[in-house]
Every structure is written in C-alpha cells, then in structure tokens.
C-alpha cells in the first residue's frame, strides 16, 4: 500500500557531490520514496572529475517533475565543501533545508519525521541518529551501526549550555543527521566560509551562541556511507590534505582558545603546532614529520591516554 504524502512547508534538499558517480543515483533515488510534499531539489557539484553531473542531468530528465523545482549547480573550479554547501543553501527557497552528501541516503519517511518536529517546536536545527553502511543499502537497525553513541545523544538532547561547552572540545553532531531552518541559518550569518572542509562544526557553535535551539530525534533517518573514496570521508586525511589541516588551525584559533580548559588547550596547541609543520616546512618530509609525534608527550592528556592504551 502506498503511504499518502504529508503536506507542509517547502523543504529544500541540497545534495552535495564531488566525484560521486558511483553513488549519487542511490542518493537521489532515496529522495523519491519520501512521503512528504512539497520538496525542491538542489544538486551542488564541486567540479567533479568524473561524470557525476552528466549522471545527475540524466536522472533529472526522468524525475524533476516530482519536485516543485530542481536545480543543478556545476562548479567549474573546486570550491571546497564549505563554499559548495553555502552555495546550495543560498539557492534554497524552502523553509527548511536538508543537506545530504552524494554518497549517503535518506531513509524512508525521513523528511516527514524531521518535519514532525519542525512544525511543533522552536527548533533551528534538528538532529537525528544516523545508520552507517558500506556498499549495501541493507541498513540494519543495530545500535552498533548508529551514530552518535548514547553518551553524545544524551548531550545533544540535553541543555544548550552543556552542548555548547562540549562542542568547543569536539564535534558530536553528525553532519548527515541534520536539518536546518533557513531563516535562522541566514540570521546567524550562515556558514563560516573561512573554512574549506569544516562546514558543520563552527555552524553548530554559532547557532547556540546566538540563542538558537538544537532539537533531537532519537531515531535513525539517514544512511551514512563509510568509505575511503567518497565525499563523506574525503576530508579526513590529515596527512595529505593541506586545507583540512588549515581548517583545524583556524578552528583552534577562532573557536577553541579561551573556551577550553588549560590542559586541553595545551594538548590541542601541540597538535596544532604539528599541523602547521605538516602543511609547512615538513610538507615534503613525511618521515621527519613522524618524529614530531614525540612533542605530544609534553601534554598530560596525551600522556595519560597513551599509558591507558599501552597498558590496559
């Protein structure tokens, strides 16, 4: 039996792609099974070197009529994840925006579940659980395959003060899990485009610092693909990606100093110093760079962690 679509405010789905030709159809097809209307679809491609854009345009011919509007942004020059996401958000006309990478999927009923919370509260950001998967769409409901974990889930569902304090130390909100209210996003100034990859972490902090509410849904609504070759994982290689290293330097200088305790600040400062070496004078000397790991032993936090892992 076909489930009747629920009606509500316009939701903009922004699909972020980069070399996503092997996975983007799964992503797009997951939008077709959403029991919610109206939806608009915006695909932002960050200068893919494969045929991602061509594949999306072929899909558009058959499916664009199922959305109130469909648009494709194909950058000729790579912008970086942050600017690519910001470009999609700027084009969105919906009251709410649901971003999704071109290697992840929306689970059936996801948009309706998000909007069930959006229409009854004062939320600016809605966060759900996320089911991880590899190459198969057979996503189980085991808690072992879900993020965030129970501790982080309780923090997200808790007070904004504790969540903000936690976010100054680590990002516990999974990017694939969120939906954003467009007017509040614009009110706080949008994404911090000083970053290249780090589009989400500073955004959560800025929402909370501006008194906006982050709401929690304790169910999995998104499938997050775990792969070393996809958009979701491409930003995580600190050894080769200079932009990723710089993002962490910028985050430390703009968002962490003054907001974290002295011991953690020392630990983080040592890590940032190594990042600066990695993207600077030691860029072409990876073997020499490995020896700088000894610097971390100055940090009591790192030393404690090392000893626990070594002797536990």
C-alpha positions, 0 to 999 in steps of 0.5 A, spaced: 500 500 500 502 506 498 503 511 504 499 518 502 504 524 502 504 529 508 503 536 506 507 542 509 512 547 508 517 547 502 523 543 504 529 544 500 534 538 499 541 540 497 545 534 495 552 535 495 557 531 490 564 531 488 566 525 484 560 521 486 558 517 480 558 511 483 553 513 488 549 519 487 543 515 483 542 511 490 542 518 493 537 521 489 533 515 488 532 515 496 529 522 495 523 519 491 520 514 496 519 520 501 512 521 503 512 528 504 510 534 499 512 539 497 520 538 496 525 542 491 531 539 489 538 542 489 544 538 486 551 542 488 557 539 484 564 541 486 567 540 479 567 533 479 572 529 475 568 524 473 561 524 470 557 525 476 553 531 473 552 528 466 549 522 471 545 527 475 542 531 468 540 524 466 536 522 472 533 529 472 530 528 465 526 522 468 524 525 475 524 533 476 517 533 475 516 530 482 519 536 485 516 543 485 523 545 482 530 542 481 536 545 480 543 543 478 549 547 480 556 545 476 562 548 479 567 549 474 573 550 479 573 546 486 570 550 491 571 546 497 565 543 501 564 549 505 563 554 499 559 548 495 554 547 501 553 555 502 552 555 495 546 550 495 543 553 501 543 560 498 539 557 492 534 554 497 527 557 497 524 552 502 523 553 509 527 548 511 533 545 508 536 538 508 543 537 506 545 530 504 552 528 501 552 524 494 554 518 497 549 517 503 541 516 503 535 518 506 531 513 509 524 512 508 519 517 511 525 521 513 523 528 511 516 527 514 519 525 521 524 531 521 518 535 519 514 532 525 518 536 529 519 542 525 512 544 525 511 543 533 517 546 536 522 552 536 527 548 533 533 551 528 536 545 527 534 538 528 538 532 529 537 525 528 541 518 529 544 516 523 545 508 520 552 507 517 553 502 511 558 500 506 556 498 499 549 495 501 543 499 502 541 493 507 541 498 513 540 494 519 537 497 525 543 495 530 545 500 535 552 498 533 551 501 526 548 508 529 551 514 530 552 518 535 553 513 541 548 514 547 553 518 551 553 524 545 545 523 544 544 524 551 548 531 550 545 533 544 538 532 547 540 535 553 541 543 555 544 548 550 549 550 555 552 543 556 552 542 548 555 548 547 561 547 552 562 540 549 562 542 542 568 547 543 572 540 545 569 536 539 564 535 534 558 530 536 553 532 531 553 528 525 553 532 519 548 527 515 543 527 521 541 534 520 536 539 518 536 546 518 531 552 518 533 557 513 531 563 516 535 562 522 541 559 518 541 566 514 540 570 521 546 567 524 550 569 518 550 562 515 556 558 514 563 560 516 566 560 509 573 561 512 573 554 512 574 549 506 572 542 509 569 544 516 562 546 514 558 543 520 562 544 526 563 552 527 555 552 524 553 548 530 557 553 535 554 559 532 547 557 532 547 556 540 551 562 541 546 566 538 540 563 542 538 558 537 535 551 539 538 544 537 532 539 537 533 531 537 530 525 534 532 519 537 531 515 531 535 513 525 533 517 518 539 517 514 544 512 511 551 514 512 556 511 507 563 509 510 568 509 505 575 511 503 573 514 496 567 518 497 565 525 499 563 523 506 570 521 508 574 525 503 576 530 508 579 526 513 586 525 511 590 529 515 596 527 512 595 529 505 590 534 505 593 541 506 586 545 507 583 540 512 589 541 516 588 549 515 581 548 517 583 545 524 588 551 525 583 556 524 578 552 528 583 552 534 584 559 533 577 562 532 573 557 536 577 553 541 582 558 545 579 561 551 573 556 551 577 550 553 580 548 559 588 549 560 590 542 559 586 541 553 588 547 550 595 545 551 594 538 548 590 541 542 596 547 541 601 541 540 597 538 535 596 544 532 603 546 532 604 539 528 599 541 523 602 547 521 609 543 520 605 538 516 602 543 511 609 547 512 616 546 512 615 538 513 610 538 507 615 534 503 618 530 509 613 525 511 618 521 515 621 527 519 614 529 520 613 522 524 618 524 529 614 530 531 609 525 534 614 525 540 612 533 542 605 530 544 608 527 550 609 534 553 601 534 554 598 530 560 592 528 556 596 525 551 600 522 556 595 519 560 591 516 554 597 513 551 599 509 558 591 507 558 592 504 551 599 501 552 597 498 558 590 496 559 
